[in-house]
Amino acid sequence: MININQQLVENYRQPVENSYQYKQQFDRGQNLTIQAFEDINLSVDEILGG
């Protein structure tokens, strides 16, 4: 999920009832990978623009 207001990307995996077992936040200056495409590396700056 892209959180424009807080300028970060949130990653939620493994849903369980009303929550997720895995939650992670990425701030500007950080990089992330997509679980299905681990060879692709994205920067939060690229996603948010800037």
CHARMM-style PDB file with segment names, atoms N, HN, CA, C and O in Angstrom:
ATOM      1  N   MET     1       0.847  -1.155   0.000  1.00  0.00      PROA
ATOM      2  CA  MET     1       0.000   0.000   0.000  1.00  0.00      PROA
ATOM      3  C   MET     1       0.903   1.232   0.000  1.00  0.00      PROA
ATOM      4  O   MET     1       1.894   1.286   0.728  1.00  0.00      PROA
ATOM      5  N   ILE     2       0.553   2.209  -0.816  1.00  0.00      PROA
ATOM      6  HN  ILE     2      -0.252   2.165  -1.408  1.00  0.00      PROA
ATOM      7  CA  ILE     2       1.316   3.447  -0.870  1.00  0.00      PROA
ATOM      8  C   ILE     2       0.607   4.484  -0.013  1.00  0.00      PROA
ATOM      9  O   ILE     2      -0.551   4.824  -0.256  1.00  0.00      PROA
ATOM     10  N   ASN     3       1.315   4.980   0.990  1.00  0.00      PROA
ATOM     11  HN  ASN     3       2.256   4.704   1.187  1.00  0.00      PROA
ATOM     12  CA  ASN     3       0.764   5.973   1.895  1.00  0.00      PROA
ATOM     13  C   ASN     3       1.353   7.332   1.513  1.00  0.00      PROA
ATOM     14  O   ASN     3       2.451   7.695   1.935  1.00  0.00      PROA
ATOM     15  N   ILE     4       0.600   8.067   0.710  1.00  0.00      PROA
ATOM     16  HN  ILE     4      -0.292   7.772   0.366  1.00  0.00      PROA
ATOM     17  CA  ILE     4       1.074   9.356   0.208  1.00  0.00      PROA
ATOM     18  C   ILE     4       1.242  10.371   1.340  1.00  0.00      PROA
ATOM     19  O   ILE     4       2.230  11.105   1.374  1.00  0.00      PROA
ATOM     20  N   ASN     5       0.285  10.414   2.259  1.00  0.00      PROA
ATOM     21  HN  ASN     5      -0.517   9.818   2.231  1.00  0.00      PROA
ATOM     22  CA  ASN     5       0.329  11.397   3.348  1.00  0.00      PROA
ATOM     23  C   ASN     5       1.573  11.254   4.210  1.00  0.00      PROA
ATOM     24  O   ASN     5       2.185  12.253   4.588  1.00  0.00      PROA
ATOM     25  N   GLN     6       1.955  10.009   4.526  1.00  0.00      PROA
ATOM     26  HN  GLN     6       1.459   9.198   4.219  1.00  0.00      PROA
ATOM     27  CA  GLN     6       3.132   9.792   5.378  1.00  0.00      PROA
ATOM     28  C   GLN     6       4.396   9.538   4.573  1.00  0.00      PROA
ATOM     29  O   GLN     6       5.468   9.337   5.143  1.00  0.00      PROA
ATOM     30  N   GLN     7       4.271   9.546   3.232  1.00  0.00      PROA
ATOM     31  HN  GLN     7       3.400   9.709   2.770  1.00  0.00      PROA
ATOM     32  CA  GLN     7       5.417   9.362   2.340  1.00  0.00      PROA
ATOM     33  C   GLN     7       6.155   8.052   2.609  1.00  0.00      PROA
ATOM     34  O   GLN     7       7.371   8.044   2.800  1.00  0.00      PROA
ATOM     35  N   LEU     8       5.410   6.944   2.622  1.00  0.00      PROA
ATOM     36  HN  LEU     8       4.422   6.950   2.466  1.00  0.00      PROA
ATOM     37  CA  LEU     8       6.011   5.630   2.814  1.00  0.00      PROA
ATOM     38  C   LEU     8       5.205   4.568   2.090  1.00  0.00      PROA
ATOM     39  O   LEU     8       4.083   4.808   1.645  1.00  0.00      PROA
ATOM     40  N   VAL     9       5.801   3.387   1.982  1.00  0.00      PROA
ATOM     41  HN  VAL     9       6.712   3.192   2.343  1.00  0.00      PROA
ATOM     42  CA  VAL     9       5.143   2.229   1.383  1.00  0.00      PROA
ATOM     43  C   VAL     9       4.968   1.198   2.481  1.00  0.00      PROA
ATOM     44  O   VAL     9       5.910   0.900   3.216  1.00  0.00      PROA
ATOM     45  N   GLU    10       3.768   0.656   2.594  1.00  0.00      PROA
ATOM     46  HN  GLU    10       3.004   0.898   1.997  1.00  0.00      PROA
ATOM     47  CA  GLU    10       3.463  -0.347   3.615  1.00  0.00      PROA
ATOM     48  C   GLU    10       3.256  -1.694   2.932  1.00  0.00      PROA
ATOM     49  O   GLU    10       2.611  -1.781   1.887  1.00  0.00      PROA
ATOM     50  N   ASN    11       3.804  -2.726   3.528  1.00  0.00      PROA
ATOM     51  HN  ASN    11       4.328  -2.654   4.377  1.00  0.00      PROA
ATOM     52  CA  ASN    11       3.721  -4.077   2.986  1.00  0.00      PROA
ATOM     53  C   ASN    11       3.002  -4.961   3.999  1.00  0.00      PROA
ATOM     54  O   ASN    11       3.432  -5.074   5.147  1.00  0.00      PROA
ATOM     55  N   TYR    12       1.921  -5.580   3.577  1.00  0.00      PROA
ATOM     56  HN  TYR    12       1.572  -5.488   2.644  1.00  0.00      PROA
ATOM     57  CA  TYR    12       1.136  -6.466   4.439  1.00  0.00      PROA
ATOM     58  C   TYR    12       1.065  -7.836   3.786  1.00  0.00      PROA
ATOM     59  O   TYR    12       0.734  -7.947   2.605  1.00  0.00      PROA
ATOM     60  N   ARG    13       1.376  -8.890   4.555  1.00  0.00      PROA
ATOM     61  HN  ARG    13       1.645  -8.800   5.514  1.00  0.00      PROA
ATOM     62  CA  ARG    13       1.341 -10.267   4.042  1.00  0.00      PROA
ATOM     63  C   ARG    13       0.719 -11.192   5.084  1.00  0.00      PROA
ATOM     64  O   ARG    13       0.635 -10.873   6.270  1.00  0.00      PROA
ATOM     65  N   GLN    14       0.299 -12.317   4.604  1.00  0.00      PROA
ATOM     66  HN  GLN    14       0.367 -12.576   3.641  1.00  0.00      PROA
ATOM     67  CA  GLN    14      -0.231 -13.402   5.430  1.00  0.00      PROA
ATOM     68  C   GLN    14      -1.389 -12.943   6.318  1.00  0.00      PROA
ATOM     69  O   GLN    14      -1.241 -12.841   7.536  1.00  0.00      PROA
ATOM     70  N   PRO    15      -2.546 -12.666   5.698  1.00  0.00      PROA
ATOM     71  CA  PRO    15      -3.704 -12.246   6.488  1.00  0.00      PROA
ATOM     72  C   PRO    15      -4.192 -13.338   7.433  1.00  0.00      PROA
ATOM     73  O   PRO    15      -4.237 -14.516   7.076  1.00  0.00      PROA
ATOM     74  N   VAL    16      -4.553 -12.926   8.639  1.00  0.00      PROA
ATOM     75  HN  VAL    16      -4.517 -11.970   8.928  1.00  0.00      PROA
ATOM     76  CA  VAL    16      -5.100 -13.819   9.650  1.00  0.00      PROA
ATOM     77  C   VAL    16      -6.240 -13.081  10.343  1.00  0.00      PROA
ATOM     78  O   VAL    16      -6.017 -12.067  11.004  1.00  0.00      PROA
ATOM     79  N   GLU    17      -7.445 -13.586  10.194  1.00  0.00      PROA
ATOM     80  HN  GLU    17      -7.626 -14.410   9.657  1.00  0.00      PROA
ATOM     81  CA  GLU    17      -8.646 -12.968  10.764  1.00  0.00      PROA
ATOM     82  C   GLU    17      -8.705 -11.481  10.419  1.00  0.00      PROA
ATOM     83  O   GLU    17      -8.875 -11.145   9.247  1.00  0.00      PROA
ATOM     84  N   ASN    18      -8.574 -10.589  11.378  1.00  0.00      PROA
ATOM     85  HN  ASN    18      -8.436 -10.862  12.331  1.00  0.00      PROA
ATOM     86  CA  ASN    18      -8.688  -9.151  11.133  1.00  0.00      PROA
ATOM     87  C   ASN    18      -7.352  -8.430  11.109  1.00  0.00      PROA
ATOM     88  O   ASN    18      -7.302  -7.215  11.294  1.00  0.00      PROA
ATOM     89  N   SER    19      -6.262  -9.168  10.880  1.00  0.00      PROA
ATOM     90  HN  SER    19      -6.303 -10.156  10.729  1.00  0.00      PROA
ATOM     91  CA  SER    19      -4.934  -8.567  10.921  1.00  0.00      PROA
ATOM     92  C   SER    19      -4.024  -9.277   9.921  1.00  0.00      PROA
ATOM     93  O   SER    19      -4.475 -10.109   9.134  1.00  0.00      PROA
ATOM     94  N   TYR    20      -2.758  -8.939   9.964  1.00  0.00      PROA
ATOM     95  HN  TYR    20      -2.391  -8.263  10.603  1.00  0.00      PROA
ATOM     96  CA  TYR    20      -1.740  -9.579   9.135  1.00  0.00      PROA
ATOM     97  C   TYR    20      -0.600 -10.050  10.023  1.00  0.00      PROA
ATOM     98  O   TYR    20      -0.248  -9.387  10.998  1.00  0.00      PROA
ATOM     99  N   GLN    21      -0.021 -11.206   9.677  1.00  0.00      PROA
ATOM    100  HN  GLN    21      -0.307 -11.744   8.885  1.00  0.00      PROA
ATOM    101  CA  GLN    21       1.111 -11.716  10.446  1.00  0.00      PROA
ATOM    102  C   GLN    21       2.382 -10.938  10.130  1.00  0.00      PROA
ATOM    103  O   GLN    21       3.274 -10.829  10.971  1.00  0.00      PROA
ATOM    104  N   TYR    22       2.462 -10.404   8.937  1.00  0.00      PROA
ATOM    105  HN  TYR    22       1.737 -10.492   8.254  1.00  0.00      PROA
ATOM    106  CA  TYR    22       3.678  -9.731   8.495  1.00  0.00      PROA
ATOM    107  C   TYR    22       3.329  -8.316   8.054  1.00  0.00      PROA
ATOM    108  O   TYR    22       2.533  -8.131   7.133  1.00  0.00      PROA
ATOM    109  N   LYS    23       3.919  -7.316   8.705  1.00  0.00      PROA
ATOM    110  HN  LYS    23       4.565  -7.467   9.453  1.00  0.00      PROA
ATOM    111  CA  LYS    23       3.735  -5.910   8.348  1.00  0.00      PROA
ATOM    112  C   LYS    23       5.106  -5.253   8.290  1.00  0.00      PROA
ATOM    113  O   LYS    23       5.958  -5.480   9.149  1.00  0.00      PROA
ATOM    114  N   GLN    24       5.300  -4.442   7.270  1.00  0.00      PROA
ATOM    115  HN  GLN    24       4.607  -4.257   6.573  1.00  0.00      PROA
ATOM    116  CA  GLN    24       6.593  -3.766   7.139  1.00  0.00      PROA
ATOM    117  C   GLN    24       6.372  -2.404   6.490  1.00  0.00      PROA
ATOM    118  O   GLN    24       5.526  -2.266   5.606  1.00  0.00      PROA
ATOM    119  N   GLN    25       7.119  -1.412   6.918  1.00  0.00      PROA
ATOM    120  HN  GLN    25       7.806  -1.524   7.636  1.00  0.00      PROA
ATOM    121  CA  GLN    25       7.067  -0.071   6.353  1.00  0.00      PROA
ATOM    122  C   GLN    25       8.404   0.264   5.724  1.00  0.00      PROA
ATOM    123  O   GLN    25       9.461  -0.078   6.254  1.00  0.00      PROA
ATOM    124  N   PHE    26       8.342   0.935   4.590  1.00  0.00      PROA
ATOM    125  HN  PHE    26       7.483   1.213   4.159  1.00  0.00      PROA
ATOM    126  CA  PHE    26       9.534   1.391   3.887  1.00  0.00      PROA
ATOM    127  C   PHE    26       9.441   2.897   3.724  1.00  0.00      PROA
ATOM    128  O   PHE    26       8.448   3.408   3.206  1.00  0.00      PROA
ATOM    129  N   ASP    27      10.466   3.606   4.162  1.00  0.00      PROA
ATOM    130  HN  ASP    27      11.273   3.191   4.582  1.00  0.00      PROA
ATOM    131  CA  ASP    27      10.523   5.066   4.078  1.00  0.00      PROA
ATOM    132  C   ASP    27      11.361   5.482   2.879  1.00  0.00      PROA
ATOM    133  O   ASP    27      12.046   4.665   2.264  1.00  0.00      PROA
ATOM    134  N   ARG    28      11.290   6.764   2.564  1.00  0.00      PROA
ATOM    135  HN  ARG    28      10.733   7.427   3.063  1.00  0.00      PROA
ATOM    136  CA  ARG    28      12.149   7.317   1.502  1.00  0.00      PROA
ATOM    137  C   ARG    28      13.607   6.951   1.792  1.00  0.00      PROA
ATOM    138  O   ARG    28      14.053   6.967   2.938  1.00  0.00      PROA
ATOM    139  N   GLY    29      14.320   6.627   0.740  1.00  0.00      PROA
ATOM    140  HN  GLY    29      13.957   6.614  -0.192  1.00  0.00      PROA
ATOM    141  CA  GLY    29      15.718   6.218   0.881  1.00  0.00      PROA
ATOM    142  C   GLY    29      15.882   4.717   1.027  1.00  0.00      PROA
ATOM    143  O   GLY    29      17.002   4.210   0.961  1.00  0.00      PROA
ATOM    144  N   GLN    30      14.791   4.000   1.224  1.00  0.00      PROA
ATOM    145  HN  GLN    30      13.882   4.412   1.278  1.00  0.00      PROA
ATOM    146  CA  GLN    30      14.864   2.547   1.364  1.00  0.00      PROA
ATOM    147  C   GLN    30      14.427   1.871   0.067  1.00  0.00      PROA
ATOM    148  O   GLN    30      13.757   2.471  -0.774  1.00  0.00      PROA
ATOM    149  N   ASN    31      14.825   0.607  -0.071  1.00  0.00      PROA
ATOM    150  HN  ASN    31      15.369   0.120   0.612  1.00  0.00      PROA
ATOM    151  CA  ASN    31      14.461  -0.208  -1.222  1.00  0.00      PROA
ATOM    152  C   ASN    31      13.605  -1.382  -0.774  1.00  0.00      PROA
ATOM    153  O   ASN    31      13.668  -1.815   0.376  1.00  0.00      PROA
ATOM    154  N   LEU    32      12.805  -1.888  -1.704  1.00  0.00      PROA
ATOM    155  HN  LEU    32      12.755  -1.537  -2.639  1.00  0.00      PROA
ATOM    156  CA  LEU    32      12.000  -3.062  -1.399  1.00  0.00      PROA
ATOM    157  C   LEU    32      11.942  -3.970  -2.605  1.00  0.00      PROA
ATOM    158  O   LEU    32      12.173  -3.539  -3.735  1.00  0.00      PROA
ATOM    159  N   THR    33      11.631  -5.231  -2.358  1.00  0.00      PROA
ATOM    160  HN  THR    33      11.443  -5.581  -1.441  1.00  0.00      PROA
ATOM    161  CA  THR    33      11.435  -6.197  -3.430  1.00  0.00      PROA
ATOM    162  C   THR    33      10.017  -6.743  -3.334  1.00  0.00      PROA
ATOM    163  O   THR    33       9.397  -6.740  -2.270  1.00  0.00      PROA
ATOM    164  N   ILE    34       9.529  -7.205  -4.464  1.00  0.00      PROA
ATOM    165  HN  ILE    34      10.032  -7.207  -5.328  1.00  0.00      PROA
ATOM    166  CA  ILE    34       8.206  -7.814  -4.528  1.00  0.00      PROA
ATOM    167  C   ILE    34       8.387  -9.315  -4.348  1.00  0.00      PROA
ATOM    168  O   ILE    34       9.223  -9.918  -5.021  1.00  0.00      PROA
ATOM    169  N   GLN    35       7.633  -9.917  -3.469  1.00  0.00      PROA
ATOM    170  HN  GLN    35       6.954  -9.427  -2.922  1.00  0.00      PROA
ATOM    171  CA  GLN    35       7.808 -11.323  -3.130  1.00  0.00      PROA
ATOM    172  C   GLN    35       7.759 -12.219  -4.372  1.00  0.00      PROA
ATOM    173  O   GLN    35       8.547 -13.159  -4.481  1.00  0.00      PROA
ATOM    174  N   ALA    36       6.864 -11.947  -5.287  1.00  0.00      PROA
ATOM    175  HN  ALA    36       6.224 -11.184  -5.197  1.00  0.00      PROA
ATOM    176  CA  ALA    36       6.724 -12.775  -6.488  1.00  0.00      PROA
ATOM    177  C   ALA    36       7.839 -12.527  -7.506  1.00  0.00      PROA
ATOM    178  O   ALA    36       8.082 -13.365  -8.374  1.00  0.00      PROA
ATOM    179  N   PHE    37       8.520 -11.374  -7.401  1.00  0.00      PROA
ATOM    180  HN  PHE    37       8.323 -10.694  -6.695  1.00  0.00      PROA
ATOM    181  CA  PHE    37       9.573 -10.999  -8.339  1.00  0.00      PROA
ATOM    182  C   PHE    37      10.780 -10.502  -7.556  1.00  0.00      PROA
ATOM    183  O   PHE    37      11.098  -9.313  -7.592  1.00  0.00      PROA
ATOM    184  N   GLU    38      11.444 -11.391  -6.859  1.00  0.00      PROA
ATOM    185  HN  GLU    38      11.186 -12.357  -6.829  1.00  0.00      PROA
ATOM    186  CA  GLU    38      12.528 -10.998  -5.961  1.00  0.00      PROA
ATOM    187  C   GLU    38      13.736 -10.395  -6.671  1.00  0.00      PROA
ATOM    188  O   GLU    38      14.586  -9.770  -6.036  1.00  0.00      PROA
ATOM    189  N   ASP    39      13.813 -10.582  -7.988  1.00  0.00      PROA
ATOM    190  HN  ASP    39      13.123 -11.089  -8.504  1.00  0.00      PROA
ATOM    191  CA  ASP    39      14.937  -9.995  -8.721  1.00  0.00      PROA
ATOM    192  C   ASP    39      14.683  -8.532  -9.083  1.00  0.00      PROA
ATOM    193  O   ASP    39      15.573  -7.862  -9.608  1.00  0.00      PROA
ATOM    194  N   ILE    40      13.483  -8.034  -8.809  1.00  0.00      PROA
ATOM    195  HN  ILE    40      12.760  -8.578  -8.383  1.00  0.00      PROA
ATOM    196  CA  ILE    40      13.153  -6.635  -9.066  1.00  0.00      PROA
ATOM    197  C   ILE    40      13.279  -5.851  -7.770  1.00  0.00      PROA
ATOM    198  O   ILE    40      12.655  -6.189  -6.765  1.00  0.00      PROA
ATOM    199  N   ASN    41      14.088  -4.804  -7.801  1.00  0.00      PROA
ATOM    200  HN  ASN    41      14.595  -4.529  -8.618  1.00  0.00      PROA
ATOM    201  CA  ASN    41      14.345  -3.969  -6.632  1.00  0.00      PROA
ATOM    202  C   ASN    41      13.783  -2.571  -6.904  1.00  0.00      PROA
ATOM    203  O   ASN    41      14.152  -1.936  -7.892  1.00  0.00      PROA
ATOM    204  N   LEU    42      12.894  -2.092  -6.033  1.00  0.00      PROA
ATOM    205  HN  LEU    42      12.594  -2.608  -5.231  1.00  0.00      PROA
ATOM    206  CA  LEU    42      12.269  -0.777  -6.196  1.00  0.00      PROA
ATOM    207  C   LEU    42      12.660   0.136  -5.046  1.00  0.00      PROA
ATOM    208  O   LEU    42      12.754  -0.299  -3.899  1.00  0.00      PROA
ATOM    209  N   SER    43      12.887   1.396  -5.361  1.00  0.00      PROA
ATOM    210  HN  SER    43      12.811   1.749  -6.293  1.00  0.00      PROA
ATOM    211  CA  SER    43      13.151   2.352  -4.287  1.00  0.00      PROA
ATOM    212  C   SER    43      11.853   3.080  -3.956  1.00  0.00      PROA
ATOM    213  O   SER    43      11.031   3.337  -4.836  1.00  0.00      PROA
ATOM    214  N   VAL    44      11.681   3.406  -2.694  1.00  0.00      PROA
ATOM    215  HN  VAL    44      12.348   3.197  -1.979  1.00  0.00      PROA
ATOM    216  CA  VAL    44      10.496   4.143  -2.254  1.00  0.00      PROA
ATOM    217  C   VAL    44      10.466   5.494  -2.950  1.00  0.00      PROA
ATOM    218  O   VAL    44       9.392   5.977  -3.307  1.00  0.00      PROA
ATOM    219  N   ASP    45      11.611   6.105  -3.147  1.00  0.00      PROA
ATOM    220  HN  ASP    45      12.484   5.712  -2.857  1.00  0.00      PROA
ATOM    221  CA  ASP    45      11.673   7.395  -3.843  1.00  0.00      PROA
ATOM    222  C   ASP    45      11.110   7.291  -5.255  1.00  0.00      PROA
ATOM    223  O   ASP    45      10.405   8.194  -5.705  1.00  0.00      PROA
ATOM    224  N   GLU    46      11.413   6.200  -5.959  1.00  0.00      PROA
ATOM    225  HN  GLU    46      11.986   5.467  -5.593  1.00  0.00      PROA
ATOM    226  CA  GLU    46      10.881   6.004  -7.303  1.00  0.00      PROA
ATOM    227  C   GLU    46       9.361   5.837  -7.268  1.00  0.00      PROA
ATOM    228  O   GLU    46       8.652   6.377  -8.117  1.00  0.00      PROA
ATOM    229  N   ILE    47       8.876   5.099  -6.297  1.00  0.00      PROA
ATOM    230  HN  ILE    47       9.452   4.660  -5.608  1.00  0.00      PROA
ATOM    231  CA  ILE    47       7.436   4.849  -6.183  1.00  0.00      PROA
ATOM    232  C   ILE    47       6.684   6.128  -5.859  1.00  0.00      PROA
ATOM    233  O   ILE    47       5.644   6.408  -6.454  1.00  0.00      PROA
ATOM    234  N   LEU    48       7.205   6.904  -4.920  1.00  0.00      PROA
ATOM    235  HN  LEU    48       8.050   6.676  -4.436  1.00  0.00      PROA
ATOM    236  CA  LEU    48       6.532   8.128  -4.481  1.00  0.00      PROA
ATOM    237  C   LEU    48       6.811   9.316  -5.402  1.00  0.00      PROA
ATOM    238  O   LEU    48       6.129  10.338  -5.335  1.00  0.00      PROA
ATOM    239  N   GLY    49       7.803   9.172  -6.247  1.00  0.00      PROA
ATOM    240  HN  GLY    49       8.357   8.341  -6.302  1.00  0.00      PROA
ATOM    241  CA  GLY    49       8.182  10.264  -7.145  1.00  0.00      PROA
ATOM    242  C   GLY    49       9.188  11.183  -6.472  1.00  0.00      PROA
ATOM    243  O   GLY    49       8.901  11.819  -5.458  1.00  0.00      PROA
ATOM    244  N   GLY    50      10.339  11.234  -7.045  1.00  0.00      PROA
ATOM    245  HN  GLY    50      10.572  10.717  -7.868  1.00  0.00      PROA
ATOM    246  CA  GLY    50      11.341  12.129  -6.473  1.00  0.00      PROA
ATOM    247  C   GLY    50      12.694  11.550  -6.385  1.00  0.00      PROA
ATOM    248  OT1 GLY    50      13.621  12.213  -5.919  1.00  0.00      PROA
TER     249      GLY     50
END
